[in-house]
């Protein structure tokens, strides 16, 4: 199994928000990237959030996704 970190910039109320996730898949990073980038257009559907998008993709492709949490986060003054 491969683990890929994913950052999706999703537009909410005219502003972009970053969503960080981990994708777990046997497929290549290139294939995973193309599927995610093109899923809404290819399937003629629009999702309300990245969570809904990734749920649909993972169900269809047998992948898993997890929220990305930082093990260490530092704020510098």
Gaussian input, Z-matrix of N, CA and C with variables (Angstrom, degrees):
# hf/3-21g

backbone

0 1
 N
 C     1     B1
 C     2     B2     1     A1
 N     3     B3     2     A2     1     D1
 C     4     B4     3     A3     2     D2
 C     5     B5     4     A4     3     D3
 N     6     B6     5     A5     4     D4
 C     7     B7     6     A6     5     D5
 C     8     B8     7     A7     6     D6
 N     9     B9     8     A8     7     D7
 C    10    B10     9     A9     8     D8
 C    11    B11    10    A10     9     D9
 N    12    B12    11    A11    10    D10
 C    13    B13    12    A12    11    D11
 C    14    B14    13    A13    12    D12
 N    15    B15    14    A14    13    D13
 C    16    B16    15    A15    14    D14
 C    17    B17    16    A16    15    D15
 N    18    B18    17    A17    16    D16
 C    19    B19    18    A18    17    D17
 C    20    B20    19    A19    18    D18
 N    21    B21    20    A20    19    D19
 C    22    B22    21    A21    20    D20
 C    23    B23    22    A22    21    D21
 N    24    B24    23    A23    22    D22
 C    25    B25    24    A24    23    D23
 C    26    B26    25    A25    24    D24
 N    27    B27    26    A26    25    D25
 C    28    B28    27    A27    26    D26
 C    29    B29    28    A28    27    D27
 N    30    B30    29    A29    28    D28
 C    31    B31    30    A30    29    D29
 C    32    B32    31    A31    30    D30
 N    33    B33    32    A32    31    D31
 C    34    B34    33    A33    32    D32
 C    35    B35    34    A34    33    D33
 N    36    B36    35    A35    34    D34
 C    37    B37    36    A36    35    D35
 C    38    B38    37    A37    36    D36
 N    39    B39    38    A38    37    D37
 C    40    B40    39    A39    38    D38
 C    41    B41    40    A40    39    D39
 N    42    B42    41    A41    40    D40
 C    43    B43    42    A42    41    D41
 C    44    B44    43    A43    42    D42
 N    45    B45    44    A44    43    D43
 C    46    B46    45    A45    44    D44
 C    47    B47    46    A46    45    D45
 N    48    B48    47    A47    46    D46
 C    49    B49    48    A48    47    D47
 C    50    B50    49    A49    48    D48
 N    51    B51    50    A50    49    D49
 C    52    B52    51    A51    50    D50
 C    53    B53    52    A52    51    D51
 N    54    B54    53    A53    52    D52
 C    55    B55    54    A54    53    D53
 C    56    B56    55    A55    54    D54
 N    57    B57    56    A56    55    D55
 C    58    B58    57    A57    56    D56
 C    59    B59    58    A58    57    D57
 N    60    B60    59    A59    58    D58
 C    61    B61    60    A60    59    D59
 C    62    B62    61    A61    60    D60
 N    63    B63    62    A62    61    D61
 C    64    B64    63    A63    62    D62
 C    65    B65    64    A64    63    D63
 N    66    B66    65    A65    64    D64
 C    67    B67    66    A66    65    D65
 C    68    B68    67    A67    66    D66
 N    69    B69    68    A68    67    D67
 C    70    B70    69    A69    68    D68
 C    71    B71    70    A70    69    D69
 N    72    B72    71    A71    70    D70
 C    73    B73    72    A72    71    D71
 C    74    B74    73    A73    72    D72
 N    75    B75    74    A74    73    D73
 C    76    B76    75    A75    74    D74
 C    77    B77    76    A76    75    D75
 N    78    B78    77    A77    76    D76
 C    79    B79    78    A78    77    D77
 C    80    B80    79    A79    78    D78
 N    81    B81    80    A80    79    D79
 C    82    B82    81    A81    80    D80
 C    83    B83    82    A82    81    D81
 N    84    B84    83    A83    82    D82
 C    85    B85    84    A84    83    D83
 C    86    B86    85    A85    84    D84
 N    87    B87    86    A86    85    D85
 C    88    B88    87    A87    86    D86
 C    89    B89    88    A88    87    D87
 N    90    B90    89    A89    88    D88
 C    91    B91    90    A90    89    D89
 C    92    B92    91    A91    90    D90
 N    93    B93    92    A92    91    D91
 C    94    B94    93    A93    92    D92
 C    95    B95    94    A94    93    D93
 N    96    B96    95    A95    94    D94
 C    97    B97    96    A96    95    D95
 C    98    B98    97    A97    96    D96
 N    99    B99    98    A98    97    D97
 C   100   B100    99    A99    98    D98
 C   101   B101   100   A100    99    D99
 N   102   B102   101   A101   100   D100
 C   103   B103   102   A102   101   D101
 C   104   B104   103   A103   102   D102
 N   105   B105   104   A104   103   D103
 C   106   B106   105   A105   104   D104
 C   107   B107   106   A106   105   D105
 N   108   B108   107   A107   106   D106
 C   109   B109   108   A108   107   D107
 C   110   B110   109   A109   108   D108
 N   111   B111   110   A110   109   D109
 C   112   B112   111   A111   110   D110
 C   113   B113   112   A112   111   D111
 N   114   B114   113   A113   112   D112
 C   115   B115   114   A114   113   D113
 C   116   B116   115   A115   114   D114
 N   117   B117   116   A116   115   D115
 C   118   B118   117   A117   116   D116
 C   119   B119   118   A118   117   D117
 N   120   B120   119   A119   118   D118
 C   121   B121   120   A120   119   D119
 C   122   B122   121   A121   120   D120
 N   123   B123   122   A122   121   D121
 C   124   B124   123   A123   122   D122
 C   125   B125   124   A124   123   D123
 N   126   B126   125   A125   124   D124
 C   127   B127   126   A126   125   D125
 C   128   B128   127   A127   126   D126
 N   129   B129   128   A128   127   D127
 C   130   B130   129   A129   128   D128
 C   131   B131   130   A130   129   D129
 N   132   B132   131   A131   130   D130
 C   133   B133   132   A132   131   D131
 C   134   B134   133   A133   132   D132
 N   135   B135   134   A134   133   D133
 C   136   B136   135   A135   134   D134
 C   137   B137   136   A136   135   D135
 N   138   B138   137   A137   136   D136
 C   139   B139   138   A138   137   D137
 C   140   B140   139   A139   138   D138
 N   141   B141   140   A140   139   D139
 C   142   B142   141   A141   140   D140
 C   143   B143   142   A142   141   D141
 N   144   B144   143   A143   142   D142
 C   145   B145   144   A144   143   D143
 C   146   B146   145   A145   144   D144
 N   147   B147   146   A146   145   D145
 C   148   B148   147   A147   146   D146
 C   149   B149   148   A148   147   D147
 N   150   B150   149   A149   148   D148
 C   151   B151   150   A150   149   D149
 C   152   B152   151   A151   150   D150
 N   153   B153   152   A152   151   D151
 C   154   B154   153   A153   152   D152
 C   155   B155   154   A154   153   D153
 N   156   B156   155   A155   154   D154
 C   157   B157   156   A156   155   D155
 C   158   B158   157   A157   156   D156
 N   159   B159   158   A158   157   D157
 C   160   B160   159   A159   158   D158
 C   161   B161   160   A160   159   D159
 N   162   B162   161   A161   160   D160
 C   163   B163   162   A162   161   D161
 C   164   B164   163   A163   162   D162
 N   165   B165   164   A164   163   D163
 C   166   B166   165   A165   164   D164
 C   167   B167   166   A166   165   D165
 N   168   B168   167   A167   166   D166
 C   169   B169   168   A168   167   D167
 C   170   B170   169   A169   168   D168
 N   171   B171   170   A170   169   D169
 C   172   B172   171   A171   170   D170
 C   173   B173   172   A172   171   D171
 N   174   B174   173   A173   172   D172
 C   175   B175   174   A174   173   D173
 C   176   B176   175   A175   174   D174
 N   177   B177   176   A176   175   D175
 C   178   B178   177   A177   176   D176
 C   179   B179   178   A178   177   D177
 N   180   B180   179   A179   178   D178
 C   181   B181   180   A180   179   D179
 C   182   B182   181   A181   180   D180
 N   183   B183   182   A182   181   D181
 C   184   B184   183   A183   182   D182
 C   185   B185   184   A184   183   D183
 N   186   B186   185   A185   184   D184
 C   187   B187   186   A186   185   D185
 C   188   B188   187   A187   186   D186
 N   189   B189   188   A188   187   D187
 C   190   B190   189   A189   188   D188
 C   191   B191   190   A190   189   D189
 N   192   B192   191   A191   190   D190
 C   193   B193   192   A192   191   D191
 C   194   B194   193   A193   192   D192
 N   195   B195   194   A194   193   D193
 C   196   B196   195   A195   194   D194
 C   197   B197   196   A196   195   D195
 N   198   B198   197   A197   196   D196
 C   199   B199   198   A198   197   D197
 C   200   B200   199   A199   198   D198
 N   201   B201   200   A200   199   D199
 C   202   B202   201   A201   200   D200
 C   203   B203   202   A202   201   D201
 N   204   B204   203   A203   202   D202
 C   205   B205   204   A204   203   D203
 C   206   B206   205   A205   204   D204
 N   207   B207   206   A206   205   D205
 C   208   B208   207   A207   206   D206
 C   209   B209   208   A208   207   D207
 N   210   B210   209   A209   208   D208
 C   211   B211   210   A210   209   D209
 C   212   B212   211   A211   210   D210
 N   213   B213   212   A212   211   D211
 C   214   B214   213   A213   212   D212
 C   215   B215   214   A214   213   D213
 N   216   B216   215   A215   214   D214
 C   217   B217   216   A216   215   D215
 C   218   B218   217   A217   216   D216
 N   219   B219   218   A218   217   D217
 C   220   B220   219   A219   218   D218
 C   221   B221   220   A220   219   D219
 N   222   B222   221   A221   220   D220
 C   223   B223   222   A222   221   D221
 C   224   B224   223   A223   222   D222
 N   225   B225   224   A224   223   D223
 C   226   B226   225   A225   224   D224
 C   227   B227   226   A226   225   D225
 N   228   B228   227   A227   226   D226
 C   229   B229   228   A228   227   D227
 C   230   B230   229   A229   228   D228

   B1=1.4538
   B2=1.5226
   B3=1.3081
   B4=1.4603
   B5=1.5202
   B6=1.3170
   B7=1.4646
   B8=1.5205
   B9=1.3151
   B10=1.4586
   B11=1.5234
   B12=1.3161
   B13=1.4584
   B14=1.5229
   B15=1.3160
   B16=1.4624
   B17=1.5177
   B18=1.3208
   B19=1.4519
   B20=1.5209
   B21=1.3305
   B22=1.4601
   B23=1.5211
   B24=1.3088
   B25=1.4592
   B26=1.5307
   B27=1.3371
   B28=1.4627
   B29=1.5231
   B30=1.3053
   B31=1.4610
   B32=1.5292
   B33=1.3394
   B34=1.4618
   B35=1.5197
   B36=1.3087
   B37=1.4714
   B38=1.5269
   B39=1.3233
   B40=1.4741
   B41=1.5266
   B42=1.3321
   B43=1.4636
   B44=1.5232
   B45=1.3288
   B46=1.4564
   B47=1.5277
   B48=1.3362
   B49=1.4608
   B50=1.5190
   B51=1.3236
   B52=1.4592
   B53=1.5117
   B54=1.3182
   B55=1.4607
   B56=1.5161
   B57=1.3172
   B58=1.4660
   B59=1.5204
   B60=1.3245
   B61=1.4546
   B62=1.5236
   B63=1.3192
   B64=1.4628
   B65=1.5242
   B66=1.3213
   B67=1.4568
   B68=1.5253
   B69=1.3263
   B70=1.4637
   B71=1.5254
   B72=1.3350
   B73=1.4609
   B74=1.5249
   B75=1.3237
   B76=1.4694
   B77=1.5236
   B78=1.3320
   B79=1.4602
   B80=1.5281
   B81=1.3288
   B82=1.4655
   B83=1.5198
   B84=1.3084
   B85=1.4650
   B86=1.5303
   B87=1.3246
   B88=1.4593
   B89=1.5365
   B90=1.3307
   B91=1.4740
   B92=1.5254
   B93=1.3109
   B94=1.4677
   B95=1.5304
   B96=1.3129
   B97=1.4663
   B98=1.5228
   B99=1.3250
   B100=1.4642
   B101=1.5207
   B102=1.3218
   B103=1.4690
   B104=1.5157
   B105=1.3362
   B106=1.4695
   B107=1.5300
   B108=1.3315
   B109=1.4649
   B110=1.5234
   B111=1.3298
   B112=1.4582
   B113=1.5248
   B114=1.3235
   B115=1.4652
   B116=1.5263
   B117=1.3084
   B118=1.4662
   B119=1.5220
   B120=1.3372
   B121=1.4628
   B122=1.5262
   B123=1.3229
   B124=1.4625
   B125=1.5217
   B126=1.3298
   B127=1.4589
   B128=1.5278
   B129=1.3291
   B130=1.4539
   B131=1.5312
   B132=1.3250
   B133=1.4628
   B134=1.5261
   B135=1.3302
   B136=1.4653
   B137=1.5174
   B138=1.3272
   B139=1.4593
   B140=1.5230
   B141=1.3321
   B142=1.4625
   B143=1.5140
   B144=1.3404
   B145=1.4614
   B146=1.5278
   B147=1.3229
   B148=1.4635
   B149=1.5236
   B150=1.3249
   B151=1.4625
   B152=1.5255
   B153=1.3347
   B154=1.4664
   B155=1.5264
   B156=1.3152
   B157=1.4611
   B158=1.5231
   B159=1.3205
   B160=1.4659
   B161=1.5223
   B162=1.3290
   B163=1.4648
   B164=1.5312
   B165=1.3293
   B166=1.4642
   B167=1.5244
   B168=1.3344
   B169=1.4661
   B170=1.5224
   B171=1.3179
   B172=1.4658
   B173=1.5260
   B174=1.3231
   B175=1.4661
   B176=1.5239
   B177=1.3081
   B178=1.4686
   B179=1.5282
   B180=1.3353
   B181=1.4656
   B182=1.5270
   B183=1.3320
   B184=1.4611
   B185=1.5219
   B186=1.3294
   B187=1.4495
   B188=1.5264
   B189=1.3260
   B190=1.4605
   B191=1.5145
   B192=1.3085
   B193=1.4600
   B194=1.5166
   B195=1.3308
   B196=1.4584
   B197=1.5099
   B198=1.3264
   B199=1.4629
   B200=1.5189
   B201=1.3071
   B202=1.4600
   B203=1.5092
   B204=1.2979
   B205=1.4608
   B206=1.5173
   B207=1.3096
   B208=1.4559
   B209=1.5215
   B210=1.3065
   B211=1.4593
   B212=1.5186
   B213=1.3070
   B214=1.4664
   B215=1.5271
   B216=1.3071
   B217=1.4547
   B218=1.5259
   B219=1.3111
   B220=1.4606
   B221=1.5203
   B222=1.3001
   B223=1.4610
   B224=1.5112
   B225=1.2989
   B226=1.4594
   B227=1.5298
   B228=1.3386
   B229=1.4812
   B230=1.4828
   A1=109.99
   A2=114.28
   A3=121.11
   A4=109.31
   A5=115.50
   A6=121.33
   A7=108.03
   A8=114.50
   A9=120.61
   A10=109.41
   A11=116.77
   A12=119.81
   A13=107.55
   A14=115.47
   A15=121.51
   A16=109.26
   A17=115.90
   A18=121.99
   A19=107.14
   A20=116.09
   A21=121.49
   A22=107.57
   A23=116.13
   A24=120.61
   A25=106.21
   A26=116.13
   A27=122.86
   A28=109.07
   A29=116.63
   A30=120.93
   A31=111.07
   A32=115.50
   A33=123.67
   A34=107.73
   A35=117.15
   A36=121.25
   A37=112.17
   A38=115.14
   A39=122.63
   A40=114.43
   A41=118.39
   A42=121.28
   A43=109.44
   A44=115.58
   A45=120.35
   A46=110.94
   A47=115.09
   A48=122.07
   A49=107.85
   A50=116.36
   A51=121.15
   A52=110.61
   A53=116.06
   A54=123.85
   A55=107.20
   A56=116.71
   A57=122.01
   A58=109.58
   A59=115.29
   A60=121.37
   A61=109.62
   A62=115.33
   A63=122.94
   A64=106.82
   A65=116.78
   A66=122.51
   A67=107.57
   A68=116.25
   A69=122.11
   A70=107.06
   A71=115.85
   A72=120.48
   A73=110.39
   A74=115.94
   A75=120.86
   A76=111.36
   A77=116.84
   A78=121.18
   A79=111.67
   A80=115.14
   A81=120.91
   A82=110.92
   A83=115.42
   A84=121.52
   A85=110.19
   A86=116.83
   A87=120.68
   A88=111.22
   A89=115.72
   A90=119.70
   A91=110.86
   A92=116.90
   A93=121.69
   A94=109.75
   A95=116.66
   A96=121.65
   A97=111.24
   A98=117.10
   A99=121.15
   A100=111.89
   A101=117.08
   A102=120.28
   A103=110.42
   A104=117.14
   A105=120.88
   A106=110.63
   A107=116.90
   A108=120.82
   A109=112.07
   A110=117.39
   A111=120.50
   A112=115.33
   A113=118.70
   A114=121.50
   A115=113.24
   A116=118.38
   A117=120.78
   A118=111.25
   A119=116.78
   A120=120.68
   A121=110.93
   A122=117.59
   A123=122.34
   A124=111.45
   A125=117.13
   A126=121.52
   A127=113.24
   A128=116.05
   A129=122.26
   A130=111.91
   A131=114.51
   A132=120.98
   A133=108.38
   A134=116.15
   A135=120.30
   A136=108.56
   A137=116.23
   A138=121.65
   A139=110.09
   A140=115.10
   A141=120.27
   A142=113.10
   A143=117.14
   A144=119.47
   A145=109.73
   A146=116.67
   A147=120.55
   A148=112.22
   A149=117.42
   A150=121.21
   A151=109.68
   A152=116.87
   A153=120.73
   A154=110.95
   A155=116.70
   A156=121.51
   A157=111.09
   A158=116.78
   A159=120.20
   A160=111.70
   A161=118.28
   A162=120.26
   A163=110.36
   A164=116.85
   A165=121.28
   A166=111.35
   A167=117.00
   A168=120.94
   A169=110.61
   A170=116.82
   A171=120.20
   A172=111.44
   A173=117.45
   A174=120.09
   A175=110.68
   A176=116.47
   A177=121.17
   A178=113.06
   A179=117.32
   A180=121.12
   A181=114.00
   A182=116.97
   A183=119.57
   A184=113.22
   A185=116.65
   A186=121.74
   A187=108.65
   A188=114.80
   A189=121.70
   A190=108.17
   A191=115.75
   A192=119.34
   A193=108.62
   A194=114.40
   A195=122.38
   A196=107.92
   A197=115.70
   A198=118.98
   A199=108.23
   A200=116.16
   A201=121.60
   A202=108.04
   A203=115.53
   A204=121.43
   A205=108.88
   A206=115.77
   A207=120.24
   A208=109.24
   A209=115.95
   A210=119.93
   A211=110.24
   A212=115.27
   A213=121.18
   A214=107.14
   A215=116.13
   A216=120.53
   A217=107.35
   A218=115.31
   A219=121.08
   A220=108.69
   A221=115.66
   A222=122.06
   A223=106.85
   A224=114.88
   A225=119.46
   A226=109.79
   A227=114.46
   A228=119.06
   A229=111.37
   D1=138.84
   D2=176.70
   D3=-103.76
   D4=145.87
   D5=173.99
   D6=-118.05
   D7=127.04
   D8=179.41
   D9=-122.00
   D10=133.87
   D11=173.05
   D12=-82.12
   D13=141.61
   D14=-175.88
   D15=-133.03
   D16=133.83
   D17=172.26
   D18=-121.68
   D19=119.94
   D20=176.59
   D21=-111.77
   D22=126.52
   D23=173.40
   D24=-95.11
   D25=111.37
   D26=-172.37
   D27=-114.05
   D28=133.98
   D29=-176.84
   D30=-86.14
   D31=118.97
   D32=173.83
   D33=-123.09
   D34=127.35
   D35=177.13
   D36=49.27
   D37=46.87
   D38=175.91
   D39=69.49
   D40=7.67
   D41=176.09
   D42=-126.55
   D43=145.39
   D44=179.59
   D45=-86.79
   D46=136.35
   D47=174.31
   D48=-119.01
   D49=142.74
   D50=177.35
   D51=-90.46
   D52=132.61
   D53=175.91
   D54=-119.36
   D55=126.14
   D56=-179.47
   D57=-110.17
   D58=131.92
   D59=-177.57
   D60=-142.10
   D61=164.14
   D62=170.19
   D63=-113.54
   D64=129.54
   D65=176.82
   D66=-106.39
   D67=131.28
   D68=178.71
   D69=-113.35
   D70=118.99
   D71=-172.75
   D72=-154.80
   D73=151.36
   D74=171.55
   D75=-83.40
   D76=-12.49
   D77=-177.24
   D78=-80.67
   D79=164.60
   D80=-179.37
   D81=-70.50
   D82=157.65
   D83=178.00
   D84=-59.58
   D85=-38.31
   D86=-179.32
   D87=-64.74
   D88=-42.91
   D89=179.22
   D90=-65.91
   D91=-45.81
   D92=179.09
   D93=-58.67
   D94=-44.42
   D95=179.74
   D96=-60.26
   D97=-48.05
   D98=-178.60
   D99=-63.63
   D100=-42.38
   D101=178.90
   D102=-60.29
   D103=-48.12
   D104=-177.66
   D105=-64.97
   D106=-45.10
   D107=-178.27
   D108=-61.49
   D109=-36.60
   D110=-171.41
   D111=-105.92
   D112=-0.26
   D113=-170.65
   D114=-59.76
   D115=-47.74
   D116=-177.04
   D117=-64.29
   D118=-44.09
   D119=-179.15
   D120=-68.99
   D121=-44.26
   D122=-178.18
   D123=-62.62
   D124=-38.37
   D125=-176.67
   D126=-98.12
   D127=5.53
   D128=177.55
   D129=50.56
   D130=50.08
   D131=-179.50
   D132=-141.10
   D133=150.91
   D134=177.14
   D135=-125.96
   D136=129.19
   D137=-178.31
   D138=-98.62
   D139=152.78
   D140=-179.38
   D141=-78.60
   D142=-22.66
   D143=-177.62
   D144=-151.58
   D145=162.13
   D146=175.46
   D147=-61.70
   D148=-29.20
   D149=179.28
   D150=-64.36
   D151=-46.71
   D152=178.12
   D153=-62.76
   D154=-41.86
   D155=177.81
   D156=-59.72
   D157=-50.62
   D158=-176.66
   D159=-69.21
   D160=-33.34
   D161=175.00
   D162=-59.36
   D163=-47.09
   D164=-179.27
   D165=-64.17
   D166=-46.06
   D167=-178.95
   D168=-63.14
   D169=-46.84
   D170=-177.12
   D171=-65.71
   D172=-38.22
   D173=176.45
   D174=-61.56
   D175=-43.27
   D176=-177.22
   D177=-71.42
   D178=-36.50
   D179=-172.89
   D180=-103.40
   D181=-2.35
   D182=179.93
   D183=74.01
   D184=23.79
   D185=177.79
   D186=-93.31
   D187=175.13
   D188=172.31
   D189=-130.33
   D190=154.16
   D191=172.12
   D192=-134.94
   D193=152.55
   D194=178.21
   D195=-136.27
   D196=152.65
   D197=170.64
   D198=-62.91
   D199=144.66
   D200=177.01
   D201=-93.91
   D202=121.10
   D203=176.15
   D204=-117.01
   D205=137.72
   D206=176.49
   D207=-76.29
   D208=133.35
   D209=173.41
   D210=-72.43
   D211=-35.18
   D212=179.31
   D213=-136.44
   D214=131.34
   D215=174.85
   D216=-132.03
   D217=127.62
   D218=-177.12
   D219=-122.61
   D220=133.04
   D221=174.12
   D222=-108.75
   D223=119.75
   D224=-177.99
   D225=-94.52
   D226=138.95
   D227=178.28
   D228=-79.95

